[in-house]
């Protein structure tokens, strides 16, 4: 896979993003290496989704340098950026009446001119992507008749159909049952390790992130507070510092990677009980 | 099937009326005008005048206006991703109404390429209103669709208020203004047909080229951007194209309601949401619908006429409700 001179396919330095004049990302540094699955974890509101939206340029950044496959994404037109970077958004509202194949074919948009329809090659690429996500059997069914998990697989197929070297996923497993979680993350990490794609995935579940990511970036309050392999990053002190939660860490019997186990009855943060005035 | 229905509607529109003309004579009158064809004249002379100078321009104008409104309605619904959108939503109607009212009250008369002031002022009013709505909805480089709709509603209210105030000053003109506002194809001429054709053609070409992109836009704007659509540029192109087509249609026919809202929904219920099918079929059925509505408007209390806008709403609304009931649960 083609990479930049310093061996990264995507690099971000001092990325800053503002919403209505309030800064929510205060200088983020990220580097994605070729063939890597990079996880982004952090508490709610730490800026994970904002990073994804800034990278895919649906959100303007207020400062910092971004470099995707040696190009500046701000200088790229929408189709050219979409050829380098495919996004699986957090919640995908899909339009009623379109089939799974229709939606998957929408991933060919950056390669098609205005009047041009999808050709046999495009259909072949889309069907291949549906096959990879185990969704080919409902290719011709309307997406509004599919379950949430099936729809998410179709969205992943659409992202694969873009044939972009970088895959950016915002909580791709949020609405999936455990079987679909494994199917999706196996597929994505397999693609990365075959050096077909490099992947950045926002993952809420720390144990899942630990099993599938080569490296993990921890965000808190719009800053990177830790970066490293799951062994280096996922430990009880970090989780207590960032999340304010007490957990036990054990070793996964198969992968030997950290597994996070919550300890009931140890919540010490803001008082969540009902105040007396409201009872 | 759609083309057959359009042809049947054209035939009905040309044969029916205050003077009934048999289909065989109609075809021979039409054929006699074709180059290189000689047909022995066997019909009263005034039939030829009726067909050629009155009914043909009227039926053609009805089909052009119907096609333009339905097509523009489908485009607005797609760009704004709002099922309630119609060609008049973001200010075209109120702007055109105000422009036309001003023209009726204008103390001076002038003409421009065989056009009276009314269509010119209506067109300018419509484009001004849309431009103001679009520009006031613009935040930085983006035009959020919700803001655009709300800005359109605000501009429409403003223009309507001024228009109502002018009505008070209108006096004897009020009846003329009103019949224009309700929409009428009475007084259709070849000039109006020639005037509308280029606008409809440009709008259709621009929007049809974006058929697949309109499908992608249905994902939502953020996802469309991420799969490679330059969302803001596409939105602006399509809104400008649809507004110009609508403004031109309104300037020659007044405010004919309901076609632009309902025809695209009828197509969607039967043929699904693919804009590459929806757009051309909206044109076909919009044309058919308005020819038939106009036929009713000019024959039902013949020799007098009722405004065609009254017919479109009166016939269209119950039919649409029926379709909605039948499609309940599978549509929207």
HADDOCK unambig.tbl for C-alpha pairs under 7 A between the chains (distance, minus, plus):
assign (segid A and resid 56 and name CA) (segid B and resid 226 and name CA) 6.44 0.50 0.50
assign (segid A and resid 58 and name CA) (segid B and resid 222 and name CA) 6.34 0.50 0.50
assign (segid A and resid 58 and name CA) (segid B and resid 225 and name CA) 6.99 0.50 0.50
assign (segid A and resid 78 and name CA) (segid B and resid 225 and name CA) 6.48 0.50 0.50
assign (segid A and resid 78 and name CA) (segid B and resid 228 and name CA) 4.65 0.50 0.50
assign (segid A and resid 78 and name CA) (segid B and resid 229 and name CA) 5.82 0.50 0.50
assign (segid A and resid 78 and name CA) (segid B and resid 230 and name CA) 5.35 0.50 0.50
assign (segid A and resid 79 and name CA) (segid B and resid 228 and name CA) 3.90 0.50 0.50
assign (segid A and resid 79 and name CA) (segid B and resid 229 and name CA) 6.28 0.50 0.50
assign (segid A and resid 82 and name CA) (segid B and resid 226 and name CA) 6.06 0.50 0.50
assign (segid A and resid 82 and name CA) (segid B and resid 227 and name CA) 5.45 0.50 0.50
assign (segid A and resid 82 and name CA) (segid B and resid 228 and name CA) 4.88 0.50 0.50
assign (segid A and resid 86 and name CA) (segid B and resid 226 and name CA) 6.84 0.50 0.50
assign (segid A and resid 86 and name CA) (segid B and resid 227 and name CA) 6.92 0.50 0.50
assign (segid A and resid 87 and name CA) (segid B and resid 226 and name CA) 6.33 0.50 0.50
assign (segid A and resid 93 and name CA) (segid B and resid 219 and name CA) 6.39 0.50 0.50
assign (segid A and resid 94 and name CA) (segid B and resid 219 and name CA) 5.29 0.50 0.50
assign (segid A and resid 95 and name CA) (segid B and resid 218 and name CA) 5.74 0.50 0.50
assign (segid A and resid 95 and name CA) (segid B and resid 219 and name CA) 5.70 0.50 0.50
assign (segid A and resid 97 and name CA) (segid B and resid 272 and name CA) 6.22 0.50 0.50
assign (segid A and resid 97 and name CA) (segid B and resid 273 and name CA) 6.05 0.50 0.50
assign (segid A and resid 106 and name CA) (segid B and resid 216 and name CA) 6.06 0.50 0.50
assign (segid A and resid 107 and name CA) (segid B and resid 227 and name CA) 5.76 0.50 0.50
assign (segid A and resid 109 and name CA) (segid B and resid 227 and name CA) 6.34 0.50 0.50
assign (segid A and resid 109 and name CA) (segid B and resid 228 and name CA) 6.03 0.50 0.50
assign (segid A and resid 110 and name CA) (segid B and resid 227 and name CA) 6.76 0.50 0.50
assign (segid A and resid 110 and name CA) (segid B and resid 228 and name CA) 5.02 0.50 0.50
assign (segid A and resid 114 and name CA) (segid B and resid 209 and name CA) 5.58 0.50 0.50
assign (segid A and resid 114 and name CA) (segid B and resid 210 and name CA) 6.01 0.50 0.50
assign (segid A and resid 115 and name CA) (segid B and resid 209 and name CA) 4.89 0.50 0.50
